[in-house]
Amino acid sequence: MKRSRINTIMAEADDMIRSYGFVLPPWAYWTPAEFRTRASEAAEVIKARNGWDITDYGAGDYDKMGLFLFTLRNGRLADLQRGGGMCYAEKLLISKQDQLSPMHTHVIKAEDIINRGGATLVIELYGSDPAGHFDETAGGTVWCDGLRRDFAPGEKLKLAPGESVTLMPGDWHAFWGEGGDVLIGEVSTVNDDETDNIFRAPIGRFAEIEEDAEPTHLLVSDYATWLS
């Protein structure tokens, strides 16, 4: 993805987020230079990989297959493993109309996916085989706003604004906006986007960046190079 396009997506996403009454934390708006200057102060933000995240899954067509994410807070895997402490994470996402976030599951993370506003969020669901692999013949059970819902393989769950679904490890899912763009909330156990996204197809989680402009703000995938 071109950096100039990423800058535009950031600005448009911030406008949409604000239009639904959410405001990102102050460090979200730091310039790269300010992030470098304040890296020591922001050590926990950097370590947790909180911040801007825009991906085309390496496919090079963001409008067709892609996702905007902003990680607001993220816990510690060590706390999750010992069963106490900061075991949770929270994100805001934007799924554009007909923009696919491809079929995947998680090994560790359980998550609530919440339609925070906009159009309809469509989530396509499949279950797993006994080893946790994608199974096109398997259905399963999810919880919609705390109410049990059994799903058939390939069933498309449609969430209106205010509605949510709880997905457990092994619940395979893809999603997109229907009829317009959707602001999504995600509340989950500790999030690890580098190792805990298991895609059905062999695709990349992060975009490759073409530096045709200076970044407005750093992506989480920039931290290792820009702040080293």
N, C-alpha and C positions, 0 to 999 in steps of 0.2 A: 504494500500500500504506500502511496505517496504521503509524505509528512504533511503536505499542504491539505490533503483530503482529511487526514486525521485531525488537523487543527479545526477544520470546518465542522466535522462530526462532533468534536468536543463542544464547540460553541452552540450548535443546534441542540445537542443533548442537554446542556445546561439550561437553555431556554425552556425546553420541555419539562425538565425536572422542576424548575421554579414555577411553571404554570400550574403544577399540581400541588404546590404548597411545600415542596421540599427544598432545602438549601444545603449544598455541600459544605463540608468543614473548611475553615479558612486556608489550610495548607493545600487544598485542592487548586487554589488559584496562584500558588507560587510559580514564578518563572524558573526555568532550569538553573539560572545563576543563583537565585535565592535558595533553591533546594540544595545546591552545593554548599552554600555558605552556612545553611542551617541543618546540614546532614546529621551532625552529632545530636542536635536537639530532636530530630525526626527519626532517630535510630529505630524506634519500635514500629513506626509507620513503614519504614523501608523493609525491616526484617519480616513484618507480617504481610508484605506486598499489598498494602492498602493503596488505593488510588485508581487512576484512569486505566482502562483496559479496553482496547478496540481491536477486534480480530475479524479477518476474512477467512480464518481457518486454513490459510496458505493457498486458497483456491483462486485468489485474484479477482473476485467479483463480489464485493462487499454487499451490494444491494440484493443480490440473489442468495448468498450464503454468508452470514456474518452476524455479529452481535456487539452491542455497546454494553460495557459493564463499568461500574465504579464500586470498588470494595471499600465500604465505610469502616468496618472493623473486622478483625480476624483473631481468633484465639490461638492457643498454643497446643500443638500436637501432644507434647509431654503432659499437659494438663488433662487432655482427653484420655490419654493412655492410663493415667493414674486415677481417673474418675472424679476429678475435682478441680476447680479453678475456672479459667476462661476457656470454655469448651464450645463457644459459639462464634458465628460469623454473620455478617449482614452485608448485602449488596443492593444496589439499584441497577436494573438492566433496562435497555430499550430494544424491543424487537419490532422492526419496521414491518410494514404491510408486506406479506408474502416473503419475508426474509427468513430463510431457514436457519435455525440452529440445529445441526444434524444429530442423528441418533447416537445416544451415548448413555452411559451409566456411571456410577461411582462405586468404589469399593468401601470407602469409609463414610463418606458424607451422606447424611439424611438432610432433606431440605424441604422447606415450605416455599412454594412458588405462588406469589400473590399478584393478582391483577390490580395495580394501584391506580390505573386510570387510562382512558383512551378507548381503543377498540376491543375486539374480542381476542383473547389469547387462546390459540389452539395448541393442545399438547397431544401428540400421537404416542400411544403407550404399547409396550410389549413387556412380557415377563422374561425370566431367565430359565436356562436349564439348571440341573442340580449343581453344576460347576460355576454358575453365575454368568455363563455366556449367553449372548443374544439367542432367543428362541422364537422364530416366527410363528410357532404354533401355541405359544404360552400366553395366557392372560395373567391376571393377578388382582390384587386389592390395593386401593389407595384410599386416602381419607380426604374428603372435600369439606373444608371448614369444620373438621372434626366428625363428619358423618361418613360411614363406611360406603365405599362404592367399588363393586367388582367390575373389572374391565375385560373385554375380549381382546385377543391379540390384534393389534393394529387399530384399536378403537381411538377415536379422536375426541378427547375431552375439551369442551369449550367453556372457558372461564370469562364471565362478564366482570366489569370493574367491581372490586370489593370481594370477589370470590377467590378461593385459594385451593391448592392441593398439596398434600404431604407425600413426598416421594422418598422411598427407602433405598439403600444400596441394593442393586439388582433390578430396580425398576428402570427399564430402558425407555428413553423418552427423546423426542424431537419436538420443537415448537416454533411457532411463527405468529405474526399478527394477521388477523383476518378483518378486512374492512377498514384498516387504518393502522397507525402505529400504536404500540402498547408500552406503557411504563410499568415495569415489573419490580416487585420487591422479592428478595430472596433472604430468608432467615434459615440458617443451617448450623450443623456442627462445623468444627474447624475445617477450613477450606484450603486445599492444596491443588492449585490449577496446574502445577507442573507434573504431578504424578497421579492424581486421583480423577482424571477425566479419561474414561475408557470409551473410545469411539468405535462404532461398528465398522466404518470404513477407515482405511489408513490415511488420516489427515492430520495436519498440524494444529495445535491449540493457539499458537501466536502467529501474528502476521510478520512477514519480512518487510522492513521499512526502507523505502527509497527516500533519501534525504534531499528533497528538492526545495525545502524551506526550513527555517529555524522552528523548533517546536514551541508552541505556546505554553504547554505544560508537559511534564514527563509522563510517559506510560510506565506501568509497573515493570514491563519488560525492558525499559530503559535503565532502570536503577543500577544494574550490574555494570554497565559500560559508562554511563554518564556520571555516576557518583563514585567511581572507583578512584 
